[in-house]
Amino acid sequence: MASQLGKRYRCGKCGTEALCTKAGEGKLTCCDQEMEVQEAKAIPSSD
Protein backbone atom coordinates (compact mmCIF):
# COMPACT_ATOMS: atom_id res chain seq x y z
CA MET A 1 0.00 0.00 0.00
CA ALA A 2 1.30 3.47 -0.85
CA SER A 3 1.88 6.05 1.88
CA GLN A 4 -1.03 8.48 2.18
CA LEU A 5 -0.62 12.23 2.55
CA GLY A 6 -1.69 13.55 5.96
CA LYS A 7 -2.03 10.12 7.59
CA ARG A 8 -0.30 9.17 10.83
CA TYR A 9 1.54 5.86 11.01
CA ARG A 10 2.56 3.95 14.15
CA CYS A 11 5.04 1.14 14.80
CA GLY A 12 3.34 -1.73 16.61
CA LYS A 13 6.62 -2.79 18.24
CA CYS A 14 8.21 0.39 19.63
CA GLY A 15 5.37 2.94 19.35
CA THR A 16 7.16 5.39 17.06
CA GLU A 17 4.71 7.64 15.19
CA ALA A 18 5.22 9.37 11.83
CA LEU A 19 3.15 11.87 9.85
CA CYS A 20 3.22 11.48 6.07
CA THR A 21 3.99 14.84 4.44
CA LYS A 22 4.37 13.54 0.88
CA ALA A 23 2.39 10.69 -0.68
CA GLY A 24 4.29 8.01 -2.52
CA GLU A 25 4.54 4.39 -3.57
CA GLY A 26 6.82 3.37 -0.71
CA LYS A 27 5.94 1.78 2.62
CA LEU A 28 6.84 3.21 6.01
CA THR A 29 8.76 0.67 8.07
CA CYS A 30 10.18 0.62 11.59
CA CYS A 31 11.75 -2.24 13.59
CA ASP A 32 11.81 -4.33 10.38
CA GLN A 33 8.01 -4.27 10.03
CA GLU A 34 5.47 -2.13 8.15
CA MET A 35 3.94 0.72 10.15
CA GLU A 36 0.15 0.77 10.64
CA VAL A 37 -2.14 3.66 9.65
CA GLN A 38 -3.69 5.33 12.71
CA GLU A 39 -7.42 5.98 12.62
CA ALA A 40 -8.82 9.38 13.58
CA LYS A 41 -9.80 9.68 17.22
CA ALA A 42 -13.39 10.66 18.02
CA ILE A 43 -13.84 14.08 19.60
CA PRO A 44 -15.99 13.93 22.74
CA SER A 45 -19.23 15.84 22.47
CA SER A 46 -19.89 18.71 24.85
CA ASP A 47 -23.56 18.03 25.54
C-alpha positions, 0 to 999 in steps of 0.5 A, a space after each residue: 500500500 502506498 503512503 497516504 498524505 496527511 495520515 499518521 503511522 505507528 510502529 506496533 513494536 516500539 510505538 514510534 509515530 510518523 506523519 506522512 507529508 508527501 504521498 508516494 509508492 513506498 511503505 513506512 517501516 520501523 523495527 523491520 516491520 510495516 507501520 500501521 495507519 492510525 485511525 482518527 480519534 473521536 472528539 468527545 461531544 460537549 452536551 
